[in-house]
Amino acid sequence: MMINPEDWLKAAQNVLEIESDAIRAQTATLNGDFIQACETILQTEGHLIITGMGKSGHIGAKIAATFASTGTPAFFVHPAEAGHGDLGMITAKDTLIALSYSGESAEIMTMISVIREMGIKIISLTARLHSQIAQASDIVLPLHIEKEACPLGLAPTSSSTATLALGDALAITVMQARNFKEQDFARSHPFGRLGRRLITKVKDVMRSGSELPINHAEDSIQTALFQITDKRLGLTLITDDQQKLLGIYTDGDLRRSLAADAQALEKTLNSAMTHSPKTITSQVLAAEALQLMQEKHITALPVVENGQLIGIVHIHDLLAAGVA
């Protein structure tokens, strides 16, 4: 038993070093079989099925999730459950990746014996190239593990880490081969920050209709104060009778007007507004609207389509939508 806490740190460092070595060792195992595995996955018309028992099963579920979120339809099937009906989830158009450090899992072998009759390609990740699972596979990706990080050599540590890393290497290589882009990733992650940034458009967050502060060019600045105060956007939009945007007048403009002339409230907006303000269209990504605001040091953008004002997007709306 380790009593000195400093020994705990040394033990932790040793685990990380051993597992890091296990990952680095996998680079030496990469060869034509890895390329063939990638090609097989890319040519799969159905789903990529991942299976594994015990800790390998947990790793397999993670690998399946990584494939699924990076452009390759995939899911995990537990080998024990496969024999109780879950084999019905697998079709002849699928490809199987079997994870087994020993290569001798009875449950996986039973699953493979049925799957082979369907003509499904089988890829295995195992440390024993002459094991039953390796011999039953079309492609074998070897796991080279010198030792487990567990001092007893019992708990899967280095082996499970190396398996996960090799699975990631497969998934990311295939992702790049598919030319999978940020926009593709966003489609399967609509609730994530990246998804929101790449999917949310100005039309999804803009204010419109009665929410818009609107005045006419001949209105006085004092009249505009009611719109600026009521709509709480720190500005008012100046339009003609056809909703064509003519200009914008902000609370900053108001302060400057009053500083220059104490009687400014009686003047018309036409004499004080910003003509031809920066605008944006409704189909532009909200993240692009935010970037434009930051570049121009403004807090809102009128939304214009075919020359007509249809809305406004405020920086607070963008931040609330999580596109920052």
C-alpha positions in Angstrom: 0.0 0.0 0.0 1.3 3.5 -0.9 1.2 5.8 2.1 3.1 8.7 0.7 1.0 10.9 -1.6 4.1 11.6 -3.7 4.0 8.0 -4.6 0.5 8.4 -5.9 1.7 11.0 -8.3 4.5 8.7 -9.5 2.0 5.9 -10.0 -0.2 8.2 -12.0 2.7 9.4 -14.1 3.7 5.8 -14.7 0.3 4.9 -15.9 0.2 7.8 -18.4 3.7 7.0 -19.7 2.8 3.3 -20.2 -0.4 4.1 -22.0 1.3 6.8 -24.1 3.9 4.2 -25.2 1.1 1.8 -26.1 -0.5 4.4 -28.4 2.9 5.3 -30.0 3.5 1.6 -30.6 0.4 1.4 -32.7 2.0 3.7 -35.4 4.4 0.9 -36.2 1.6 -1.5 -36.9 -0.1 0.6 -39.6 0.3 -0.9 -43.0 -1.7 -1.9 -46.1 -4.3 -3.7 -43.9 -5.2 -0.4 -42.3 -5.7 1.1 -45.8 -7.8 -1.9 -46.8 -9.9 -1.5 -43.7 -10.5 2.2 -44.5 -11.5 1.3 -48.1 -13.9 -1.4 -46.9 -15.6 1.0 -44.5 -15.9 3.6 -47.3 -17.4 1.1 -49.6 -19.9 -0.1 -47.1 -23.5 0.5 -48.4 -25.1 -0.2 -45.0 -24.0 0.5 -41.5 -20.7 -0.1 -39.7 -21.3 -2.4 -36.8 -18.9 -2.4 -33.8 -18.9 -5.2 -31.3 -16.9 -6.1 -28.2 -17.2 -7.8 -24.8 -16.4 -6.3 -21.4 -14.1 -3.2 -21.5 -13.7 -3.7 -25.3 -17.5 -3.3 -25.5 -17.3 0.1 -23.8 -14.5 1.2 -26.1 -16.6 -0.1 -29.1 -19.6 2.0 -28.1 -17.3 5.1 -28.1 -15.8 4.2 -31.5 -19.2 3.7 -33.0 -20.3 7.1 -31.7 -17.2 8.7 -33.3 -17.9 7.1 -36.7 -21.5 8.1 -36.6 -20.8 11.7 -35.8 -18.1 12.0 -38.5 -20.0 10.8 -41.5 -20.1 7.0 -41.2 -23.5 5.5 -40.1 -22.5 3.2 -37.3 -23.8 1.6 -34.1 -22.7 -0.8 -31.4 -24.1 -4.3 -31.0 -23.4 -6.2 -27.8 -22.3 -9.7 -28.8 -24.3 -11.4 -26.0 -27.4 -9.5 -27.0 -26.8 -10.4 -30.6 -27.7 -14.0 -29.9 -31.0 -12.9 -28.4 -32.4 -11.0 -31.3 -30.0 -8.1 -32.0 -28.6 -9.9 -35.0 -31.7 -8.8 -36.7 -30.3 -5.3 -36.7 -27.5 -6.4 -39.1 -27.9 -6.7 -42.9 -25.8 -8.1 -45.7 -24.8 -4.5 -46.7 -23.1 -3.8 -43.3 -19.5 -4.2 -42.2 -18.4 -5.5 -38.8 -15.5 -4.4 -36.6 -14.8 -6.8 -33.8 -12.8 -5.7 -30.8 -11.1 -8.4 -28.7 -7.6 -8.2 -27.2 -7.4 -12.0 -26.8 -9.2 -12.7 -30.0 -10.9 -15.6 -28.3 -14.3 -14.2 -27.1 -16.8 -17.0 -27.4 -19.7 -14.5 -27.7 -18.0 -12.7 -30.6 -17.1 -15.9 -32.3 -20.7 -17.1 -32.2 -21.8 -13.7 -33.6 -19.2 -14.0 -36.4 -20.2 -17.5 -37.4 -23.7 -16.2 -38.2 -22.5 -13.0 -39.8 -20.1 -14.7 -42.1 -23.0 -16.6 -43.7 -24.4 -13.2 -44.7 -21.3 -12.3 -46.6 -20.4 -9.4 -44.4 -16.9 -8.1 -44.3 -15.2 -8.5 -40.9 -12.5 -6.3 -39.5 -10.9 -7.2 -36.2 -8.7 -5.4 -33.7 -6.8 -7.9 -31.7 -3.4 -8.6 -30.2 -3.3 -12.2 -31.2 -3.0 -12.7 -34.9 -3.5 -16.5 -34.7 -6.6 -16.3 -32.6 -10.0 -17.6 -33.6 -11.4 -14.1 -34.3 -8.3 -13.0 -36.3 -8.5 -16.2 -38.4 -12.2 -15.6 -39.0 -11.7 -12.0 -40.1 -11.1 -10.5 -43.6 -8.8 -7.8 -42.2 -6.9 -7.8 -39.0 -5.5 -4.7 -37.4 -2.9 -5.8 -34.7 -2.7 -4.3 -31.3 0.9 -4.2 -30.1 0.9 -3.9 -26.3 4.0 -4.5 -24.2 2.3 -4.4 -20.9 -0.8 -3.1 -19.2 -0.6 -0.1 -16.9 -2.3 -2.1 -14.2 0.6 -3.4 -11.9 -1.2 -6.7 -11.6 -1.4 -7.0 -15.4 -5.1 -7.7 -15.1 -7.2 -4.6 -15.7 -7.4 -3.6 -19.3 -5.6 -0.3 -19.4 -3.0 0.1 -22.1 -4.9 -2.4 -24.3 -8.2 -0.5 -24.1 -6.5 2.8 -24.6 -4.6 1.6 -27.7 -7.9 0.0 -29.1 -9.7 3.3 -28.7 -6.8 5.2 -30.3 -6.7 2.8 -33.3 -10.5 3.1 -33.6 -10.2 6.9 -33.6 -7.4 6.6 -36.3 -9.8 4.6 -38.5 -12.7 7.0 -37.9 -10.8 10.2 -38.6 -9.0 8.8 -41.6 -12.3 7.8 -43.1 -13.8 11.1 -42.2 -11.0 12.9 -44.1 -11.4 10.5 -47.1 -15.1 11.5 -47.2 -14.1 15.2 -47.2 -16.3 15.6 -44.2 -16.6 19.3 -43.3 -17.7 21.4 -40.3 -21.1 21.9 -41.9 -21.6 18.1 -42.1 -20.6 17.8 -38.4 -23.0 20.5 -37.5 -26.0 18.5 -39.0 -25.5 15.7 -36.5 -24.8 18.1 -33.6 -27.5 20.7 -33.8 -27.6 21.1 -30.0 -23.8 21.7 -29.7 -22.1 25.1 -29.9 -20.6 24.3 -33.3 -23.9 23.0 -34.6 -25.6 26.2 -33.6 -22.9 28.4 -35.1 -23.1 26.5 -38.5 -26.9 26.0 -38.7 -28.5 29.1 -37.1 -29.4 31.8 -39.5 -30.3 35.4 -39.0 -34.0 34.6 -39.8 -34.0 32.2 -36.8 -33.0 34.9 -34.3 -34.1 38.3 -35.8 -36.9 40.4 -34.4 -39.7 41.4 -36.8 -43.2 42.9 -37.0 -44.3 44.8 -33.9 -40.9 44.2 -32.3 -39.3 46.7 -34.7 -38.6 50.3 -33.7 -39.7 52.3 -36.8 -39.9 56.0 -37.5 -40.2 58.1 -40.7 -37.6 60.6 -41.9 -39.8 63.6 -41.1 -40.4 62.5 -37.5 -38.7 64.6 -34.9 -35.8 63.2 -32.8 -38.1 63.6 -29.7 -40.7 61.3 -31.4 -38.0 58.8 -32.1 -37.2 58.6 -28.4 -40.5 56.8 -27.8 -39.5 54.0 -30.2 -35.9 53.8 -28.8 -37.3 53.5 -25.3 -40.2 51.2 -26.0 -38.4 48.6 -28.1 -35.3 48.7 -25.9 -32.8 48.1 -28.8 -31.0 51.4 -28.4 -32.0 52.6 -31.8 -34.8 53.2 -34.3 -35.1 52.4 -37.9 -36.1 55.0 -40.4 -38.2 53.8 -43.4 -40.5 55.1 -46.1 -44.2 54.1 -46.6 -43.0 51.0 -48.6 -40.8 49.8 -45.7 -37.6 50.7 -47.6 -34.8 51.3 -45.1 -33.6 54.9 -45.3 -31.4 55.1 -42.2 -30.8 54.3 -38.6 -30.7 56.5 -35.5 -29.1 55.2 -32.2 -29.0 56.4 -28.7 -25.3 57.2 -29.4 -26.5 59.5 -32.1 -28.9 61.1 -29.7 -26.2 61.9 -27.2 -24.1 63.4 -29.9 -27.0 65.5 -31.2 -27.8 66.9 -27.7 -24.1 67.6 -27.1 -23.9 69.7 -30.3 -27.3 71.4 -30.0 -29.6 71.6 -26.9 -32.6 72.0 -29.2 -31.8 68.9 -31.2 -35.0 67.1 -30.1 -37.0 69.4 -32.4 -35.0 68.4 -35.5 -36.1 65.8 -37.9 -34.5 62.3 -38.1 -33.6 63.0 -41.7 -31.1 65.6 -40.6 -29.4 63.4 -38.0 -29.8 59.8 -38.9 -27.1 57.5 -40.4 -28.0 57.1 -44.1 -27.3 53.8 -45.8 -26.5 51.8 -42.6 -24.9 48.3 -42.6 -27.5 45.7 -43.2 -27.7 41.9 -43.6 -30.0 39.4 -45.2 -32.1 36.7 -43.4 -30.3 33.7 -44.9 -26.9 34.7 -43.7 -25.5 32.6 -40.8 -26.1 34.2 -37.4 -22.4 33.7 -36.7 -21.5 35.9 -39.7 -23.8 38.6 -38.4 -22.0 38.5 -35.1 -18.7 38.7 -36.8 -19.8 41.8 -38.8 -21.0 43.5 -35.7 -17.7 42.9 -34.0 -15.8 44.2 -37.0 -17.9 47.4 -37.3 -18.3 47.9 -33.6 -22.1 48.0 -33.8 -24.7 46.1 -31.7 -27.5 45.6 -34.3 -28.1 45.0 -38.0 -31.2 45.7 -39.9 -32.4 42.7 -42.0 -33.2 43.7 -45.5 -34.6 41.6 -48.4 -35.2 43.0 -51.9 -34.7 46.5 -50.5 -37.3 46.1 -47.8 -36.8 46.1 -44.1 -38.1 42.8 -42.7 -36.4 42.6 -39.3 -33.4 43.4 -37.0 -30.9 41.3 -35.3 -29.3 42.5 -32.0 -26.1 41.2 -30.5 -28.0 40.1 -27.4 -30.2 37.9 -29.6 -27.1 36.3 -31.0 -25.5 35.7 -27.7 -28.7 34.2 -26.3 -28.8 31.9 -29.3 -25.4 30.5 -28.4 -23.7 31.4 -31.7 -20.8 33.4 -30.0 
